[in-house]
Amino acid sequence: MELRQLEYFVTVAELASFTKAAEALHVAQPGVSAQVRKLERELGQDLLDRSSRTVRLTPVGVSVLPHAQAALAAVAAVRQTVDELSGLVRGRVTIGTVISMGKSLDLPGLLASFHEAHSGVEIGLIEDTSEHLLDALHSGRIDLAVIGRTGGAPPGITLYDIVDEPLVAAVGHRDPLAGRERVGLAELADRALICLTRGTGLRSVIEAACARAGFRPHIAFEAADPHVLAQLAGRGLGVALIPISLARANEAEVHLVEIDRPSIHGSLALGWRTDGPTSPAGAALIAHARARLPESR
């Protein structure tokens, strides 16, 4: 009996599919099937019922599964103990990030320096809205996330503030606002606004600020990529509300107008589960990020 056979069996059982198990294990499906069959022959019993489209455990498989899971967990604990004693960190860590980071956060540089310090850790990266990233943190699908802060930390999540910058009104160079240096937020009540999609931290901040100013924003265009927002504004389709770093990166196309009365700020924070990451690799990435990203005040 080999550990690989147990790993393949457990993965198929948990995902109820040879195809999904093969994808999760990054191996060919015939290889998964062959190893599970080999395990069944060695045990002299079928562990999986393959008679339907969904793979199910046989009664013997139901009894064997917790023991197989415990065996794999014990092996992982042995490896972790040895790595900790030798000062090594291994495994996989996944970080999620919002798309609208602007130029204020060098995430590729952060991940590159982490990889240099911990070459034994496999790094995964996903992009999504703050709302979806928080769900992924809660469920344990990711270890760490860069999200837009819209208020206090959600229950079960610790937030570490890393970026705080003002939002500006970006308009085309022929727009009536292009001749001004600043504009009151209430003056934008009748303008077509260009914003990020719902579920993003910046969108929530903008909607809340407009509500406090006494109006409901007229969102004419929305996109997930903030650079697209600037391009739309540059072509005279409305007023884009974006972080100042992004507006400056697109100054050839847009004119920046400061928003006051009140000013609006977009904030980014590192988020992780309050009860800690699911792996030493996740804990190492959190420590690495905090050491290299000074907390904003």
Stockholm file with secondary structure:
# STOCKHOLM 1.0

chainA/1-297         MELRQLEYFVTVAELASFTKAAEALHVAQPGVSAQVRKLERELGQDLLDRSSRTVRLTPVGVSVLPHAQAALAAVAAVRQTVDELSGLVRGRVTIGTVISMGKSLDLPGLLASFHEAHSGVEIGLIEDTSEHLLDALHSGRIDLAVIGRTGGAPPGITLYDIVDEPLVAAVGHRDPLAGRERVGLAELADRALICLTRGTGLRSVIEAACARAGFRPHIAFEAADPHVLAQLAGRGLGVALIPISLARANEAEVHLVEIDRPSIHGSLALGWRTDGPTSPAGAALIAHARARLPESR
#=GR chainA/1-297 SS CCHHHHHHHHHHHHHTCHHHHHHHHTSCHHHHHHHHHHHHHHHTSCCEECSSSSCEECHHHHHHHHHHHHHHHHHHHHHHHHHHHHTCCCEEEEEEECSCCTTSCCHHHHHHHHHHHCTTEEEEEEECCHHHHHHHHHHTSCSEEEEEECSSCCTTEEEEEEEEEEEEEEECTTSGGGGCSEEEGGGGTTSCEEEECTTSHHHHHHHHHHHHTTCCCCEEEEESCHHHHHHHHHTTSCEEEEEHHHHHHTTTTCEEEEEESSCCEEEEEEEEETTCCSSHHHHHHHHHHHHHSCCCC
#=GC SS_cons         CCHHHHHHHHHHHHHTCHHHHHHHHTSCHHHHHHHHHHHHHHHTSCCEECSSSSCEECHHHHHHHHHHHHHHHHHHHHHHHHHHHHTCCCEEEEEEECSCCTTSCCHHHHHHHHHHHCTTEEEEEEECCHHHHHHHHHHTSCSEEEEEECSSCCTTEEEEEEEEEEEEEEECTTSGGGGCSEEEGGGGTTSCEEEECTTSHHHHHHHHHHHHTTCCCCEEEEESCHHHHHHHHHTTSCEEEEEHHHHHHTTTTCEEEEEESSCCEEEEEEEEETTCCSSHHHHHHHHHHHHHSCCCC
//
